[in-house]
Amino acid sequence: MRTVTVTRELDADPDCVRAAMLDVGEFMRAGGFDDVTVDGDVVTIANSVGLVTIELVLEVVDDPDAVLTYEQRDGVFEEMVTRYDIAATDGGVTVSAATEFALQARLVGPLLDATVIDRQRRVELNAQFDYLAARCE
């Protein structure tokens, strides 16, 4: 499994950040995905990565150690889970996100490899953190 981790300090109220994360549809759209659909705890996202369009069906799961956690139910990964957390600081909040993933062996190749996924995931997570800053700072 590979892990992509992004952390950022925000001058923001932790309750605002938590609420923004839990507005799952808007929070996922902020990641720059081409399409986002939310139906209860099931989130379907689609995004173009290079020459490939990736569609994932995700499920929001209970995780007492995170503000928001979702796992892939259907898609290109053998496994994929993302956890978002916040920690209050003197000046606001530290926001962190970690995505752990393993690609299905049949999909690894010149069009889709872990390096491409790492880079794309960092872009998405940073865009979500930009959204949190704009909404809560």
Protein Blocks (a to p, Z undefined) as FASTA:
>chain_A
ZZddddddddddfklmmmmmmmmmlmmmmnopabdcdehjaccddddehjbccddddddd
ddfkbfbdcddfbdjbfbdcddddddddfklpaddddddddddfklgcfklcfklmmmmm
mmmmmmmmmmmmmmmZZ
